[in-house]
């Protein structure tokens, strides 16, 4: 008969609640849950599993960063094209028109900020809309009717 040695340990209250909940769900003692967790932690394959979990997370983060790089490149190109277009079509203003143009610019900028705030609050993003438009155009050209 194998005997077990008693050990007193301290847990954060939230962690203990999770242990108790798991023990109830599995219909085992809290000691059995703790013993299995410690055995898993100390087993030789635990480090390999941990490494696999980290590798999976790193791969996912890498894909997310690649997506962000692409989004940033699209944003940079969009901004540069807009600036080039704006500088090309905007005529110089006379001194007498400067004040009214500046006032109109402030009014338009305030409107722009309100529109931007609404877009950000709803979660709609330009790049998501753009990718949806591109995907729908691709599907239309791929599926001839």
Backbone bond lengths (Angstrom), bond angles and torsions (degrees), N, CA, C in turn:
res aa  C-N    CA-C-N  psi(-1)  N-CA   C-N-CA  omega(-1)  CA-C   N-CA-C  phi
1 X - - - 1.451 - - 1.527 108.83 -
2 X 1.294 115.12 130.27 1.451 119.87 -179.24 1.529 109.14 -90.13
3 X 1.297 116.12 131.07 1.459 119.82 179.63 1.521 108.84 -100.74
4 X 1.290 113.89 153.59 1.461 119.92 179.15 1.508 108.55 -112.79
5 X 1.314 115.56 147.38 1.453 121.46 179.62 1.523 108.69 -98.98
6 X 1.303 114.65 136.42 1.469 120.30 179.41 1.525 109.20 -78.69
7 X 1.344 115.24 140.69 1.462 120.91 179.09 1.524 107.79 -141.75
8 X 1.284 117.18 133.88 1.460 121.54 177.35 1.525 108.62 -98.69
9 X 1.309 115.53 127.52 1.470 120.61 178.09 1.523 108.30 -131.11
10 X 1.306 115.02 161.54 1.456 121.44 -179.38 1.518 109.24 -116.66
11 X 1.328 116.21 138.01 1.457 122.86 -179.74 1.517 109.78 -125.90
12 X 1.296 114.67 152.43 1.461 119.58 169.23 1.527 106.88 -65.17
13 X 1.330 118.68 144.60 1.467 120.65 -177.63 1.537 113.88 -55.39
14 X 1.327 117.25 -40.21 1.469 119.99 -179.56 1.524 111.36 -65.49
15 X 1.330 117.00 -41.03 1.460 120.78 178.91 1.524 110.24 -65.20
16 X 1.301 117.04 -40.90 1.463 120.58 178.90 1.529 110.58 -63.40
17 X 1.331 117.43 -39.65 1.472 120.46 177.13 1.526 110.36 -60.56
18 X 1.351 116.61 -39.76 1.465 119.75 179.22 1.522 111.17 -66.85
19 X 1.327 116.64 -39.78 1.473 120.76 177.42 1.526 109.71 -62.91
20 X 1.324 116.78 -46.13 1.461 120.51 -179.92 1.525 111.44 -62.14
21 X 1.326 117.04 -41.70 1.463 120.55 179.63 1.527 110.74 -63.87
22 X 1.332 116.98 -42.71 1.459 120.14 178.55 1.521 111.15 -64.48
23 X 1.316 116.17 -41.07 1.464 119.69 178.53 1.531 111.21 -61.72
24 X 1.323 117.18 -40.79 1.464 120.47 177.50 1.522 111.79 -64.87
25 X 1.337 116.02 -44.53 1.474 119.96 -179.75 1.525 111.41 -62.32
26 X 1.313 116.06 -41.92 1.472 120.73 -177.06 1.531 112.72 -86.73
27 X 1.320 115.77 -8.15 1.465 122.21 -178.91 1.532 111.79 57.39
28 X 1.342 113.02 47.31 1.465 120.75 175.66 1.527 107.67 -130.19
29 X 1.319 115.16 171.05 1.466 118.51 179.70 1.530 110.31 -77.26
30 X 1.331 115.50 159.32 1.471 120.33 174.72 1.519 109.73 -61.26
31 X 1.325 116.77 -36.43 1.468 120.37 178.46 1.523 111.10 -60.72
32 X 1.320 116.13 -39.66 1.467 119.46 179.84 1.530 111.07 -65.57
33 X 1.318 116.59 -39.25 1.464 120.53 178.21 1.526 109.69 -63.62
34 X 1.327 116.65 -47.92 1.470 121.22 -179.31 1.523 110.38 -63.59
35 X 1.330 116.75 -42.96 1.459 120.68 -179.25 1.535 110.77 -61.97
36 X 1.325 117.11 -42.96 1.463 120.59 179.13 1.531 111.00 -65.64
37 X 1.326 117.07 -39.18 1.461 120.62 179.42 1.524 111.25 -65.25
38 X 1.322 116.55 -43.53 1.469 120.15 179.87 1.531 109.92 -67.00
39 X 1.327 117.19 -42.75 1.467 120.45 178.72 1.525 110.91 -60.77
40 X 1.317 116.40 -42.20 1.467 120.25 178.09 1.520 110.78 -64.41
41 X 1.315 116.15 -41.61 1.460 120.76 -179.85 1.524 111.42 -63.14
42 X 1.317 116.84 -37.65 1.461 121.42 -175.79 1.527 113.64 -89.24
43 X 1.321 117.73 -9.31 1.468 119.48 -177.43 1.523 110.31 -69.44
44 X 1.324 115.33 155.11 1.470 121.01 -176.90 1.516 111.62 -64.64
45 X 1.324 117.90 -35.26 1.470 119.69 -177.28 1.525 112.45 -81.16
46 X 1.334 117.64 -6.83 1.462 120.27 179.51 1.525 110.72 -62.69
47 X 1.322 116.70 -40.75 1.468 118.67 179.76 1.523 110.70 -66.70
48 X 1.338 117.09 -35.36 1.465 119.83 177.69 1.522 110.89 -67.28
49 X 1.336 116.48 -40.97 1.465 119.43 177.32 1.522 110.89 -64.39
50 X 1.325 116.06 -41.71 1.455 120.29 178.47 1.522 110.76 -62.40
51 X 1.316 116.02 -42.14 1.463 120.03 177.89 1.529 110.98 -63.40
52 X 1.319 117.68 -39.50 1.466 121.43 177.80 1.526 111.13 -64.32
53 X 1.338 115.79 -40.40 1.472 119.70 178.10 1.524 110.03 -63.48
54 X 1.337 116.51 -45.46 1.464 119.86 178.72 1.523 111.39 -63.28
55 X 1.326 117.54 -40.96 1.466 121.03 179.32 1.525 110.19 -62.10
56 X 1.336 116.04 -41.70 1.467 120.06 178.45 1.537 110.54 -63.00
57 X 1.321 116.52 -44.53 1.469 120.21 179.24 1.527 111.16 -64.83
58 X 1.326 116.50 -40.69 1.467 119.87 179.58 1.534 110.75 -64.78
59 X 1.332 116.96 -39.25 1.459 120.38 176.71 1.524 110.55 -61.71
60 X 1.334 116.30 -44.84 1.456 120.36 179.28 1.533 110.89 -62.97
61 X 1.326 116.70 -43.55 1.465 119.95 178.11 1.526 110.86 -63.63
62 X 1.323 116.94 -38.59 1.466 120.40 177.53 1.513 111.51 -61.45
63 X 1.341 117.08 -42.20 1.474 120.28 178.25 1.527 110.64 -65.70
64 X 1.331 116.40 -38.79 1.466 119.27 178.29 1.524 111.09 -64.78
65 X 1.319 116.77 -40.67 1.462 120.45 178.93 1.523 110.32 -65.93
66 X 1.337 117.06 -39.98 1.459 119.79 176.65 1.525 110.96 -59.95
67 X 1.327 116.22 -41.80 1.466 120.26 177.32 1.517 111.85 -63.72
68 X 1.336 115.94 -40.00 1.461 119.58 178.55 1.527 110.85 -67.42
69 X 1.334 117.20 -36.88 1.467 120.24 176.55 1.514 110.45 -60.90
70 X 1.337 116.16 -43.39 1.463 120.02 179.43 1.527 110.53 -64.98
71 X 1.334 116.97 -44.04 1.463 120.94 178.42 1.528 110.74 -60.56
72 X 1.324 116.65 -41.66 1.459 120.80 179.98 1.526 111.01 -66.02
73 X 1.321 117.15 -39.06 1.470 120.51 177.63 1.526 110.35 -64.35
74 X 1.334 116.84 -42.14 1.467 120.64 177.92 1.517 109.91 -62.86
75 X 1.311 116.30 -43.74 1.462 120.55 179.62 1.527 111.31 -62.15
76 X 1.328 116.61 -44.04 1.465 120.34 178.40 1.520 112.23 -62.06
77 X 1.323 116.80 -44.20 1.469 120.41 178.49 1.526 110.94 -64.21
78 X 1.335 115.97 -42.10 1.471 120.05 179.19 1.518 110.60 -60.67
79 X 1.311 116.59 -46.71 1.457 120.56 -179.58 1.526 111.46 -63.66
80 X 1.320 116.89 -43.57 1.470 118.61 -178.48 1.528 111.25 -66.31
81 X 1.337 117.69 -38.49 1.470 119.69 177.03 1.523 111.39 -65.28
82 X 1.340 116.40 -40.80 1.457 119.70 178.23 1.524 111.02 -62.41
83 X 1.319 117.12 -45.91 1.467 120.72 -179.10 1.520 110.20 -62.70
84 X 1.326 117.00 -44.65 1.474 120.02 178.80 1.529 110.33 -60.21
85 X 1.343 116.93 -45.17 1.449 121.25 179.60 1.526 110.58 -62.75
86 X 1.324 117.10 -46.63 1.457 121.72 -178.15 1.520 110.90 -62.30
87 X 1.327 117.09 -43.88 1.463 119.88 179.44 1.523 112.24 -67.34
88 X 1.317 116.89 -29.75 1.462 121.14 -179.27 1.518 111.78 -73.53
89 X 1.341 118.19 -40.21 1.462 120.01 -173.04 1.523 114.37 -95.95
90 X 1.330 118.59 -11.67 1.462 120.67 -176.62 1.531 110.01 -84.77
91 X 1.326 116.75 115.74 1.470 119.17 179.00 1.530 110.69 -77.79
92 X 1.326 117.31 152.72 1.467 119.36 175.73 1.532 110.45 -66.16
93 X 1.331 116.28 147.72 1.461 121.13 -177.98 1.532 110.39 -101.58
94 X 1.309 114.31 148.86 1.461 119.28 175.16 1.521 108.44 -74.45
95 X 1.327 116.42 162.98 1.471 120.75 -179.34 1.517 111.73 -59.97
96 X 1.317 117.66 -35.74 1.465 120.57 -178.19 1.535 111.73 -70.63
97 X 1.324 117.77 -24.79 1.469 121.11 -178.22 1.522 112.50 -91.40
98 X 1.320 117.79 -8.77 1.466 121.36 -176.23 1.534 112.28 -60.34
99 X 1.323 117.69 -46.55 1.471 121.27 -175.51 1.529 111.30 -63.41
100 X 1.329 116.77 -46.85 1.470 118.83 -179.71 1.529 110.74 -67.52
101 X 1.331 117.43 -36.39 1.467 120.43 178.08 1.525 110.69 -65.65
102 X 1.324 117.09 -39.91 1.457 121.17 178.59 1.535 109.95 -63.96
103 X 1.318 118.08 -43.18 1.469 121.79 178.86 1.529 110.62 -63.50
104 X 1.320 116.39 -43.09 1.461 120.56 178.33 1.532 110.15 -65.15
105 X 1.317 116.77 -36.62 1.467 121.00 177.97 1.516 111.79 -63.38
106 X 1.331 116.64 -41.82 1.470 120.80 177.73 1.526 109.73 -62.97
107 X 1.319 117.17 -43.39 1.465 122.06 179.11 1.534 110.62 -62.08
108 X 1.308 117.71 -44.76 1.469 121.80 179.38 1.523 111.54 -66.62
109 X 1.332 115.97 -37.93 1.461 119.12 -179.88 1.527 110.29 -66.37
110 X 1.320 117.88 -40.78 1.460 121.22 176.55 1.531 110.64 -60.70
111 X 1.318 116.72 -42.08 1.460 121.13 177.12 1.530 110.57 -63.41
112 X 1.324 116.00 -41.06 1.465 120.90 177.58 1.522 110.69 -60.39
113 X 1.335 117.87 -45.61 1.458 121.59 -179.53 1.535 111.34 -62.90
114 X 1.333 117.22 -39.28 1.461 119.95 178.06 1.529 110.90 -65.16
115 X 1.320 116.80 -42.78 1.460 120.68 178.20 1.519 110.73 -64.11
116 X 1.321 116.98 -42.93 1.457 121.25 177.96 1.526 110.78 -61.19
117 X 1.311 116.90 -43.90 1.461 121.15 178.43 1.523 111.85 -59.99
118 X 1.335 117.44 -42.55 1.470 120.65 177.80 1.530 110.78 -63.85
119 X 1.344 116.82 -43.16 1.468 120.12 -179.96 1.519 110.94 -62.51
120 X 1.327 117.15 -43.47 1.462 120.44 -179.31 1.524 111.02 -68.10
121 X 1.322 117.28 -36.07 1.463 121.05 -179.56 1.524 111.57 -67.52
122 X 1.329 118.17 -34.01 1.465 120.70 -179.17 1.518 112.12 -83.87
123 X 1.330 117.67 -12.29 1.460 119.76 -179.85 1.520 113.37 86.90
124 X 1.332 117.53 -4.39 1.461 119.72 176.81 1.516 108.49 -72.47
125 X 1.298 115.77 131.69 1.464 120.45 -179.84 1.522 109.40 -125.07
126 X 1.299 115.01 144.84 1.457 121.78 179.73 1.518 111.50 -56.51
127 X 1.336 116.69 -46.20 1.464 119.10 -176.39 1.527 111.23 -67.36
128 X 1.332 118.27 -34.64 1.464 120.19 175.75 1.516 110.34 -66.74
129 X 1.356 115.97 -44.59 1.463 119.84 177.25 1.520 110.49 -60.09
130 X 1.320 116.13 -43.08 1.459 121.13 -179.68 1.517 110.46 -62.50
131 X 1.328 117.39 -44.91 1.463 119.42 -179.24 1.527 110.82 -67.19
132 X 1.339 118.30 -34.89 1.473 120.42 175.76 1.523 110.48 -64.26
133 X 1.354 116.46 -42.89 1.460 120.10 178.96 1.523 111.00 -62.31
134 X 1.334 116.01 -42.99 1.467 120.32 179.97 1.521 110.10 -64.76
135 X 1.342 117.37 -43.82 1.464 121.03 179.50 1.526 111.38 -62.04
136 X 1.341 117.15 -41.43 1.462 119.42 -179.58 1.527 110.89 -68.67
137 X 1.345 117.27 -36.26 1.467 119.79 176.67 1.523 110.83 -66.71
138 X 1.329 116.90 -39.11 1.473 120.82 178.03 1.517 110.76 -63.50
139 X 1.334 116.16 -42.63 1.469 118.78 -178.90 1.513 111.35 -67.33
140 X 1.350 117.55 -33.33 1.460 120.38 177.73 1.528 110.93 -67.93
141 X 1.326 117.06 -40.24 1.467 119.53 -179.89 1.526 111.27 -76.30
142 X 1.337 117.60 -26.79 1.467 120.74 179.48 1.524 111.57 -78.40
143 X 1.339 117.52 -30.62 1.455 121.85 -179.36 1.523 109.63 -105.57
144 X 1.340 118.90 87.83 1.465 119.15 179.11 1.527 109.78 -69.03
145 X 1.312 115.26 136.49 1.474 119.81 -177.17 1.508 111.08 -101.69
